[in-house]
Amino acid sequence: MTETVQTPQTEPARQGNDRMRRAFFRFRQSTLSMVGAGMVAVVLFFTVFGTMLAPYPDHVAGGVETAARFQPPSAGHPFGTNELGQDVLSLVMAGTTVSVLAGFGVVLIGSVIGTLVGSVAGFVGGWADEVLMRLTDLTLTIPSLILAMAIAAALGPGFANMVIAISLSWWPGYARLVRGEVLAAREEVYVTAARAIGANPARILFRHILPNVVSPIIVKMSLDMGFAILTVAGLGFIGIGVRPPTPEWGTLLSLSRSYMPDYWWTAMAPGMAMFLAVFGFNLLGDGLRDILDPKARR
């Protein structure tokens, strides 16, 4: 008979697998979280393959068909056509790529900047904390959409400029969140032990503290994705973001508002796509919060 011997290397791996299984079990127990995960999976699928699967790719590239303008929903055009005769379904499918990638870029850049600012402020303390937090507070006093509009107007239209403009107004929330987590984590025993063995401050911060405060950052990123998509659409709606013929949900809504309510289908498809994406990311974020944030578990 053979015995399985638990080595020091296999024990942490086994405990990590057990935690993952328990977390996934808790996630599956929430019906709304599973619905949100399914909706996000559909949105991500069209983000990757939407342009390739569009039934009228020439319309996505800017082609027009004036003879078919303002056709109501039918078998050939499930969401009708717009003022240029373009298939609305194809434009919405291709616009998913632009809107979701822009939202992901905003959340990623904003979280990186905010994490660096908040971690340095919380770990270093003193005058660095005061300067960085006062800068954060100053940025928070300006409405994020107004600040993003001002930066985007200065940089000019375009996908990259739009993402940069929104990101520069998005980081303060992460900075305050990370600062609070770092202030609590730097007093933990493992940080004291790392200092005792001579670890330098950079190693303590990036190797020991930040990996232990990443859970609330992930939760905030998932919850922020929906709001980032709405902000991207807002800039496109007022004409500062992506310009036609590049399809984007906010731009499609802006062009269709002149034809409401007679040609309602031109606005219904991008509006519903935006609603499903935002709703799905919010439900997924709530599920991740229940798993990753012990204080928020029901």
C-alpha positions as CSV (number, residue, x, y, z in Angstrom):
1,M,0.0,0.0,0.0
2,T,1.3,3.5,-0.9
3,E,0.8,6.7,1.0
4,T,0.5,10.1,-0.5
5,V,2.9,12.5,1.2
6,Q,2.0,16.2,1.2
7,T,5.2,18.2,0.6
8,P,5.5,21.9,1.5
9,Q,5.3,22.7,-2.2
10,T,2.0,20.8,-3.0
11,E,0.2,22.0,0.1
12,P,-0.2,25.7,-0.9
13,A,-1.2,24.6,-4.4
14,R,-3.9,22.3,-3.0
15,Q,-5.2,25.1,-0.8
16,G,-5.3,27.4,-3.7
17,N,-7.3,24.9,-5.8
18,D,-9.7,24.5,-2.9
19,R,-10.3,28.2,-2.7
20,M,-10.9,28.4,-6.4
21,R,-13.5,25.6,-6.3
22,R,-15.3,27.2,-3.4
23,A,-15.3,30.6,-5.1
24,F,-16.7,29.2,-8.3
25,F,-19.3,27.3,-6.4
26,R,-20.4,30.5,-4.7
27,F,-20.5,32.3,-8.0
28,R,-22.7,29.5,-9.6
29,Q,-25.1,29.8,-6.7
30,S,-26.1,33.3,-7.8
31,T,-28.5,33.2,-10.8
32,L,-27.9,36.9,-11.6
33,S,-24.2,36.5,-11.6
34,M,-24.4,33.6,-14.0
35,V,-26.8,35.6,-16.2
36,G,-24.3,38.5,-16.1
37,A,-21.4,36.2,-17.1
38,G,-23.5,34.9,-20.0
39,M,-24.3,38.4,-21.2
40,V,-20.6,39.4,-20.9
41,A,-19.6,36.3,-22.8
42,V,-21.9,37.2,-25.7
43,V,-20.6,40.8,-25.7
44,L,-17.0,39.6,-25.8
45,F,-17.8,37.2,-28.6
46,F,-19.1,40.0,-30.7
47,T,-16.2,42.2,-29.7
48,V,-13.9,39.7,-31.2
49,F,-15.9,38.4,-34.2
50,G,-18.6,41.1,-34.7
51,T,-16.9,42.8,-37.7
52,M,-16.2,39.4,-39.4
53,L,-19.7,38.1,-38.8
54,A,-21.5,41.3,-39.9
55,P,-24.0,40.3,-42.7
56,Y,-23.2,43.5,-44.7
57,P,-19.4,44.1,-44.3
58,D,-19.4,46.7,-47.1
59,H,-21.8,48.8,-45.0
60,V,-19.4,48.6,-42.1
61,A,-16.6,49.9,-44.3
62,G,-18.7,52.9,-45.2
63,G,-20.6,51.7,-48.2
64,V,-24.1,53.2,-48.8
65,E,-27.2,51.9,-50.5
66,T,-29.6,54.9,-50.9
67,A,-32.3,52.8,-52.6
68,A,-32.7,50.8,-49.3
69,R,-32.8,53.7,-46.9
70,F,-35.1,53.6,-43.8
71,Q,-36.4,50.1,-44.4
72,P,-38.1,48.7,-41.3
73,P,-37.0,45.5,-39.7
74,S,-37.4,42.5,-42.0
75,A,-35.8,39.1,-42.7
76,G,-33.1,40.7,-44.8
77,H,-32.5,43.5,-42.3
78,P,-33.5,42.3,-38.8
79,F,-33.0,45.8,-37.3
80,G,-33.8,47.8,-40.5
81,T,-31.6,50.2,-42.3
82,N,-30.6,53.8,-41.6
83,E,-30.6,57.1,-43.6
84,L,-27.8,55.8,-45.9
85,G,-29.4,52.4,-46.5
86,Q,-26.8,50.7,-44.3
87,D,-27.8,47.6,-42.3
88,V,-28.2,48.6,-38.7
89,L,-27.4,45.1,-37.3
90,S,-24.1,45.1,-39.1
91,L,-23.2,48.5,-37.8
92,V,-24.1,47.5,-34.2
93,M,-22.1,44.3,-34.4
94,A,-19.1,46.1,-35.7
95,G,-19.6,48.9,-33.2
96,T,-19.3,46.4,-30.3
97,T,-15.6,46.0,-31.0
98,V,-15.0,49.8,-30.8
99,S,-17.2,50.4,-27.8
100,V,-16.0,47.5,-25.6
101,L,-12.3,47.8,-26.5
102,A,-12.5,51.6,-25.7
103,G,-14.1,50.8,-22.4
104,F,-11.5,48.2,-21.6
105,G,-8.7,50.5,-22.5
106,V,-10.2,53.2,-20.3
107,V,-10.5,50.9,-17.3
108,L,-7.1,49.4,-17.8
109,I,-5.2,52.7,-18.1
110,G,-7.2,54.3,-15.3
111,S,-6.6,51.4,-13.0
112,V,-2.8,51.3,-13.7
113,I,-2.4,55.0,-13.1
114,G,-4.6,55.0,-10.0
115,T,-3.0,51.9,-8.5
116,L,0.5,53.5,-8.9
117,V,-0.6,56.8,-7.4
118,G,-2.6,55.2,-4.5
119,S,0.1,52.6,-3.7
120,V,2.9,55.1,-3.5
121,A,0.7,57.5,-1.5
122,G,-0.3,54.9,1.0
123,F,3.0,53.2,1.4
124,V,5.4,56.2,1.5
125,G,3.1,58.5,3.5
126,G,4.2,62.0,4.6
127,W,4.4,64.8,2.1
128,A,4.1,62.4,-0.9
129,D,0.8,61.2,0.4
130,E,-0.4,64.8,0.9
131,V,0.6,65.9,-2.5
132,L,-0.8,62.9,-4.4
133,M,-4.1,62.8,-2.5
134,R,-4.7,66.6,-2.9
135,L,-4.1,66.1,-6.6
136,T,-6.6,63.2,-6.6
137,D,-9.1,65.3,-4.7
138,L,-8.7,68.2,-7.1
139,T,-9.4,65.9,-10.0
140,L,-12.4,64.4,-8.3
141,T,-14.0,67.9,-7.9
142,I,-14.3,68.1,-11.7
143,P,-17.1,66.0,-13.1
144,S,-15.5,63.1,-15.0
145,L,-17.5,63.5,-18.2
146,I,-16.8,67.3,-18.3
147,L,-13.1,66.7,-17.8
148,A,-13.1,64.0,-20.4
149,M,-14.9,66.3,-22.9
150,A,-12.3,69.0,-22.3
151,I,-9.3,66.7,-22.8
152,A,-10.9,65.1,-25.8
153,A,-11.7,68.4,-27.4
154,A,-8.0,69.5,-26.9
155,L,-6.6,66.2,-28.3
156,G,-9.0,66.0,-31.2
157,P,-11.3,63.2,-32.4
158,G,-10.1,59.6,-32.7
159,F,-10.1,56.3,-30.9
160,A,-6.8,56.7,-29.1
161,N,-7.4,60.3,-28.1
162,M,-10.9,59.4,-26.7
163,V,-9.4,56.5,-24.6
164,I,-6.7,58.8,-23.2
165,A,-9.1,61.6,-22.4
166,I,-11.4,59.4,-20.5
167,S,-8.6,57.5,-18.7
168,L,-7.1,60.8,-17.4
169,S,-10.4,61.4,-15.6
170,W,-10.9,57.8,-14.5
171,W,-7.9,57.1,-12.2
172,P,-8.8,59.0,-9.0
173,G,-11.3,56.4,-7.8
174,Y,-8.6,53.7,-8.0
175,A,-6.1,55.9,-6.3
176,R,-8.3,56.4,-3.2
177,L,-9.3,52.7,-3.2
178,V,-5.7,51.4,-3.4
179,R,-4.4,54.0,-0.9
180,G,-6.9,52.7,1.7
181,E,-6.0,49.1,1.1
182,V,-2.3,49.8,1.2
183,L,-2.6,51.7,4.5
184,A,-4.2,48.7,6.1
185,A,-1.9,46.1,4.5
186,R,1.4,47.8,5.4
187,E,0.7,47.2,9.1
188,E,0.3,43.4,8.5
189,V,2.7,40.9,10.0
190,Y,4.0,39.7,6.6
191,V,5.1,43.3,5.8
192,T,6.9,43.6,9.2
193,A,8.6,40.3,8.5
194,A,9.7,41.4,5.0
195,R,11.2,44.6,6.5
196,A,13.0,42.5,9.2
197,I,14.8,40.4,6.6
198,G,16.0,43.5,4.8
199,A,13.6,43.6,1.8
200,N,13.7,47.0,0.1
201,P,10.6,49.2,0.0
202,A,9.9,48.6,-3.7
203,R,10.0,44.8,-3.3
204,I,7.7,45.1,-0.2
205,L,5.2,47.2,-2.1
206,F,5.1,45.3,-5.4
207,R,5.9,41.8,-4.3
208,H,4.0,41.6,-1.0
209,I,1.4,44.4,-0.6
210,L,-0.1,44.9,-4.0
211,P,-0.7,41.2,-4.8
212,N,-2.8,41.1,-1.5
213,V,-4.9,44.1,-2.4
214,V,-5.6,43.1,-6.0
215,S,-9.1,41.7,-5.3
216,P,-10.9,45.0,-4.7
217,I,-9.2,46.4,-7.8
218,I,-10.5,43.6,-10.0
219,V,-14.0,44.1,-8.6
220,K,-13.9,47.8,-9.3
221,M,-12.6,47.2,-12.8
222,S,-15.5,44.8,-13.6
223,L,-18.1,47.3,-12.2
224,D,-16.4,50.2,-14.0
225,M,-16.6,48.5,-17.5
226,G,-20.2,49.4,-17.9
227,F,-19.8,53.0,-16.9
228,A,-16.7,53.3,-19.2
229,I,-18.8,52.1,-22.1
230,L,-21.4,54.6,-21.3
231,T,-18.8,57.4,-21.1
232,V,-17.3,56.3,-24.4
233,A,-20.8,56.4,-25.9
234,G,-21.4,59.8,-24.4
235,L,-18.4,61.3,-26.1
236,G,-19.4,59.7,-29.4
237,F,-23.0,61.0,-29.0
238,I,-21.8,64.6,-28.7
239,G,-19.3,64.2,-31.6
240,I,-16.0,64.3,-29.7
241,G,-15.2,60.6,-29.8
242,V,-15.0,58.3,-32.8
243,R,-16.2,59.8,-36.0
244,P,-18.2,58.1,-38.8
245,P,-17.8,56.0,-40.8
246,T,-16.3,54.0,-37.9
247,P,-19.3,52.5,-36.2
248,E,-19.6,53.1,-32.5
249,W,-22.8,52.8,-30.3
250,G,-22.8,56.5,-29.2
251,T,-22.2,57.8,-32.7
252,L,-25.0,55.5,-34.1
253,L,-27.4,56.9,-31.4
254,S,-26.4,60.5,-32.3
255,L,-27.1,60.0,-36.0
256,S,-30.5,58.3,-35.3
257,R,-31.9,61.0,-33.0
258,S,-32.9,63.2,-35.9
259,Y,-35.2,60.5,-37.2
260,M,-37.0,59.7,-34.0
261,P,-39.8,58.5,-33.6
262,D,-40.6,57.8,-37.2
263,Y,-37.7,55.5,-37.8
264,W,-37.3,54.2,-34.2
265,W,-35.4,51.1,-35.2
266,T,-32.3,53.1,-36.0
267,A,-31.9,53.9,-32.3
268,M,-33.3,50.8,-30.8
269,A,-30.5,48.4,-31.8
270,P,-27.5,50.4,-30.5
271,G,-29.5,51.4,-27.4
272,M,-30.3,47.8,-26.6
273,A,-26.7,46.7,-27.2
274,M,-25.5,49.3,-24.9
275,F,-28.0,48.4,-22.2
276,L,-27.2,44.7,-22.4
277,A,-23.4,45.3,-22.2
278,V,-23.7,47.7,-19.2
279,F,-26.2,45.4,-17.4
280,G,-24.1,42.3,-18.0
281,F,-20.9,43.9,-16.7
282,N,-22.7,45.2,-13.6
283,L,-24.2,41.8,-12.8
284,L,-20.8,40.2,-13.3
285,G,-19.1,42.8,-11.1
286,D,-21.6,42.1,-8.3
287,G,-20.8,38.4,-8.5
288,L,-17.1,38.9,-8.4
289,R,-17.5,41.2,-5.4
290,D,-19.3,38.5,-3.5
291,I,-16.4,36.1,-4.3
292,L,-13.3,38.4,-3.9
293,D,-14.4,40.8,-1.3
294,P,-15.1,39.0,2.0
295,K,-16.7,42.1,3.6
296,A,-19.3,42.2,0.9
297,R,-20.4,38.6,0.9
298,R,-24.0,38.0,1.6
